[in-house]
Amino acid sequence: MSSITASTALESYLSSLSKSSSSSSTSSSSSSSSAGSSEISTESFFKLLAAQLQNQDVSDPMDNSEMMTQITQIAMMQALTNFSTSMDDFSQINTISYGTSMLGKEVLVATSDSSGNITQKTGTVTKVDIYSGSPTIYIDGDTNTGYAISSVMSVGTSTSSTSSS
């Protein structure tokens, strides 16, 4: 049996990942996961590194600096993934906070009708729905028509709440 170089082992592993990725995407579209099947997890990376070390060419072994570079790269990718997840969570929390802060405020929202014309509506926010993770505001007690936060053009103080003389 011939020995495999580190780069050959890596290429065969990545090839098997892409094959399993394409077959799994056609066989099961209803399952969901936080990471795609074509991404290398930390566990997969260390399995690959162990395979590289076991199957390396004895006349040309893997360089220690090359191995450290690979370990550093996976650690950096893991840190970037964690940072990205944290930023996504922060963004969602910020959007929810922004939506709920509009309760009782007068807003101007823009919508488009069936022919594509932009219409504007002004009213006081009476309800904020955060069930889907993206806030939907409801104006003037109308619980049937919700507006996305992205349709809000301006926010001001409600005139009805400040009219006590």
VOPAGU-2260 file (C-alpha; in pm, 1 decimal, decimal comma):
REM VOPAGU-2260
SITE   aa  ch    i         X         Y         Z
SITE  MET   A    0       0,0       0,0       0,0
SITE  SER   A    1     139,6     339,0     -93,9
SITE  SER   A    2     153,4     619,8     158,1
SITE  ILE   A    3     -56,6     933,1     116,3
SITE  THR   A    4      79,4    1286,2     143,7
SITE  ALA   A    5     -93,6    1538,2     368,3
SITE  SER   A    6    -227,3    1739,4      75,4
SITE  THR   A    7    -363,0    1426,9     -95,1
SITE  ALA   A    8    -545,0    1326,7     224,7
SITE  LEU   A    9    -689,3    1676,4     253,8
SITE  GLU   A   10    -804,4    1676,8    -109,1
SITE  SER   A   11    -971,5    1335,4     -74,7
SITE  TYR   A   12   -1141,0    1440,4     249,1
SITE  LEU   A   13   -1274,0    1764,7      98,5
SITE  SER   A   14   -1389,5    1571,1    -207,0
SITE  SER   A   15   -1581,4    1327,9      13,6
SITE  LEU   A   16   -1735,6    1622,4     198,9
SITE  SER   A   17   -1860,8    1781,9    -120,3
SITE  LYS   A   18   -2001,4    1447,1    -242,4
SITE  SER   A   19   -2181,1    1386,8      86,2
SITE  SER   A   20   -2300,4    1747,0      85,3
SITE  SER   A   21   -2462,2    1714,9    -256,2
SITE  SER   A   22   -2618,8    1376,2    -178,0
SITE  SER   A   23   -2750,6    1488,8     160,7
SITE  SER   A   24   -2906,5    1802,4      16,5
SITE  THR   A   25   -3107,0    1597,1    -232,3
SITE  SER   A   26   -3208,0    1325,2      13,7
SITE  SER   A   27   -3328,4    1538,8     304,0
SITE  SER   A   28   -3448,6    1889,9     258,4
SITE  SER   A   29   -3651,8    1906,3     579,9
SITE  SER   A   30   -3368,5    1862,2     828,3
SITE  SER   A   31   -3193,9    2174,5     947,4
SITE  SER   A   32   -2864,8    2233,4    1122,5
SITE  SER   A   33   -2665,8    2534,3    1233,7
SITE  ALA   A   34   -2366,3    2449,7    1015,9
SITE  GLY   A   35   -2369,6    2336,2     654,2
SITE  SER   A   36   -2246,6    1987,7     575,0
SITE  SER   A   37   -1970,8    2128,3     353,6
SITE  GLU   A   38   -1811,8    2313,6     646,4
SITE  ILE   A   39   -1534,0    2144,1     840,3
SITE  SER   A   40   -1607,3    2124,8    1211,8
SITE  THR   A   41   -1331,8    2127,8    1472,4
SITE  GLU   A   42   -1381,7    1756,5    1532,2
SITE  SER   A   43   -1361,5    1683,7    1157,3
SITE  PHE   A   44   -1049,3    1894,7    1131,0
SITE  PHE   A   45    -871,2    1703,0    1406,2
SITE  LYS   A   46    -978,8    1371,2    1251,0
SITE  LEU   A   47    -832,8    1492,3     922,8
SITE  LEU   A   48    -512,4    1604,2    1093,9
SITE  ALA   A   49    -479,0    1263,6    1263,0
SITE  ALA   A   50    -531,9    1092,8     925,9
SITE  GLN   A   51    -267,5    1316,7     770,9
SITE  LEU   A   52     -19,2    1227,4    1044,5
SITE  GLN   A   53     -93,7     855,0    1021,1
SITE  ASN   A   54     -70,4     843,1     642,9
SITE  GLN   A   55     212,9    1085,2     580,8
SITE  ASP   A   56     505,5     999,7     359,6
SITE  VAL   A   57     784,5     876,8     588,5
SITE  SER   A   58    1047,9    1018,7     355,7
SITE  ASP   A   59     879,8    1362,1     363,3
SITE  PRO   A   60     696,3    1403,2     698,4
SITE  MET   A   61     463,1    1692,1     774,7
SITE  ASP   A   62     642,6    2003,0     892,3
SITE  ASN   A   63     563,0    2112,3    1250,8
SITE  SER   A   64     507,3    2470,7    1137,4
SITE  GLU   A   65     261,0    2350,6     873,4
SITE  MET   A   66      66,2    2160,8    1140,0
SITE  MET   A   67      66,7    2463,2    1373,2
SITE  THR   A   68     -49,5    2683,7    1087,3
SITE  GLN   A   69    -343,4    2450,4    1025,1
SITE  ILE   A   70    -435,5    2440,6    1395,1
SITE  THR   A   71    -415,3    2819,7    1413,2
SITE  GLN   A   72    -634,8    2854,4    1104,6
SITE  ILE   A   73    -907,5    2631,6    1248,2
SITE  ALA   A   74    -894,9    2822,4    1578,7
SITE  MET   A   75    -930,6    3153,0    1393,1
SITE  MET   A   76   -1221,0    3019,9    1187,0
SITE  GLN   A   77   -1392,2    2899,1    1503,3
SITE  ALA   A   78   -1343,7    3240,1    1666,4
SITE  LEU   A   79   -1483,4    3417,7    1359,0
SITE  THR   A   80   -1783,4    3185,7    1352,4
SITE  ASN   A   81   -1851,9    3253,7    1720,7
SITE  PHE   A   82   -1815,5    3628,4    1663,9
SITE  SER   A   83   -2051,1    3617,5    1366,7
SITE  THR   A   84   -2311,4    3426,0    1568,6
SITE  SER   A   85   -2281,9    3677,2    1852,4
SITE  MET   A   86   -2325,7    3969,4    1612,7
SITE  ASP   A   87   -2634,7    3806,8    1459,3
SITE  ASP   A   88   -2782,4    3759,5    1807,3
SITE  PHE   A   89   -2700,3    4119,7    1901,4
SITE  SER   A   90   -2858,5    4248,1    1580,7
SITE  GLN   A   91   -3178,0    4053,3    1644,9
SITE  ILE   A   92   -3198,4    4175,7    2005,7
SITE  ASN   A   93   -3136,9    4534,0    1890,6
SITE  THR   A   94   -3414,9    4508,1    1629,6
SITE  ILE   A   95   -3659,3    4366,5    1884,9
SITE  SER   A   96   -3568,9    4642,6    2130,1
SITE  TYR   A   97   -3620,4    4905,3    1860,3
SITE  GLY   A   98   -3960,0    4761,3    1771,7
SITE  THR   A   99   -4085,6    4748,9    2129,0
SITE  SER   A  100   -3962,0    5103,3    2194,8
SITE  MET   A  101   -4217,6    5226,4    1940,9
SITE  LEU   A  102   -4516,9    5129,5    2156,6
SITE  GLY   A  103   -4730,8    5436,6    2210,3
SITE  LYS   A  104   -4534,8    5641,7    1956,6
SITE  GLU   A  105   -4667,1    5789,8    1637,5
SITE  VAL   A  106   -4509,6    5634,6    1328,2
SITE  LEU   A  107   -4517,9    5689,8     955,5
SITE  VAL   A  108   -4501,8    5365,1     761,3
SITE  ALA   A  109   -4468,2    5311,4     388,8
SITE  THR   A  110   -4633,3    5023,1     208,8
SITE  SER   A  111   -4685,7    4931,8    -152,8
SITE  ASP   A  112   -5022,0    4838,0    -295,0
SITE  SER   A  113   -5092,3    4564,5    -549,1
SITE  SER   A  114   -4994,7    4788,6    -841,4
SITE  GLY   A  115   -4663,6    4883,3    -679,8
SITE  ASN   A  116   -4756,6    5236,7    -574,2
SITE  ILE   A  117   -4609,9    5353,5    -242,9
SITE  THR   A  118   -4865,0    5459,5      16,4
SITE  GLN   A  119   -4802,8    5610,5     357,0
SITE  LYS   A  120   -4995,8    5563,1     678,6
SITE  THR   A  121   -4955,2    5748,6    1007,0
SITE  GLY   A  122   -5076,6    5614,2    1337,9
SITE  THR   A  123   -4992,3    5525,1    1695,3
SITE  VAL   A  124   -4826,1    5188,9    1758,5
SITE  THR   A  125   -5062,0    4987,1    1978,1
SITE  LYS   A  126   -4903,9    4641,1    1948,8
SITE  VAL   A  127   -4565,3    4490,7    1865,9
SITE  ASP   A  128   -4543,7    4123,5    1769,7
SITE  ILE   A  129   -4200,4    3964,2    1812,6
SITE  TYR   A  130   -4311,1    3603,9    1762,0
SITE  SER   A  131   -4119,0    3548,4    1438,4
SITE  GLY   A  132   -3803,2    3714,7    1572,4
SITE  SER   A  133   -3849,7    4018,6    1353,3
SITE  PRO   A  134   -4083,2    4274,7    1510,1
SITE  THR   A  135   -4411,4    4355,6    1340,0
SITE  ILE   A  136   -4590,7    4670,9    1453,0
SITE  TYR   A  137   -4965,3    4729,3    1453,3
SITE  ILE   A  138   -5112,1    5078,7    1428,0
SITE  ASP   A  139   -5422,8    5232,4    1586,4
SITE  GLY   A  140   -5561,1    4907,0    1727,6
SITE  ASP   A  141   -5576,2    4731,0    1387,1
SITE  THR   A  142   -5461,5    4376,8    1475,8
SITE  ASN   A  143   -5506,9    4246,3    1120,6
SITE  THR   A  144   -5253,7    4464,7     939,2
SITE  GLY   A  145   -4898,1    4443,2    1062,4
SITE  TYR   A  146   -4603,2    4643,8     934,4
SITE  ALA   A  147   -4240,8    4533,9     931,1
SITE  ILE   A  148   -3988,9    4750,0    1114,3
SITE  SER   A  149   -3819,0    4814,8     780,5
SITE  SER   A  150   -4131,8    4997,4     657,2
SITE  VAL   A  151   -4112,8    5260,8     933,8
SITE  MET   A  152   -4011,0    5595,3     785,4
SITE  SER   A  153   -4033,3    5812,0    1097,1
SITE  VAL   A  154   -4110,7    5787,2    1468,9
SITE  GLY   A  155   -4244,5    6067,9    1681,5
SITE  THR   A  156   -4437,2    6139,3    1998,8
SITE  SER   A  157   -4802,9    6047,4    1983,1
SITE  THR   A  158   -5026,1    6356,5    1977,5
SITE  SER   A  159   -5309,5    6178,4    2159,5
SITE  SER   A  160   -5100,6    6105,7    2469,4
SITE  THR   A  161   -4974,5    6463,9    2504,3
SITE  SER   A  162   -5312,7    6638,5    2476,2
SITE  SER   A  163   -5385,2    6663,7    2851,1
SITE  SER   A  164   -5442,3    7026,6    2946,7
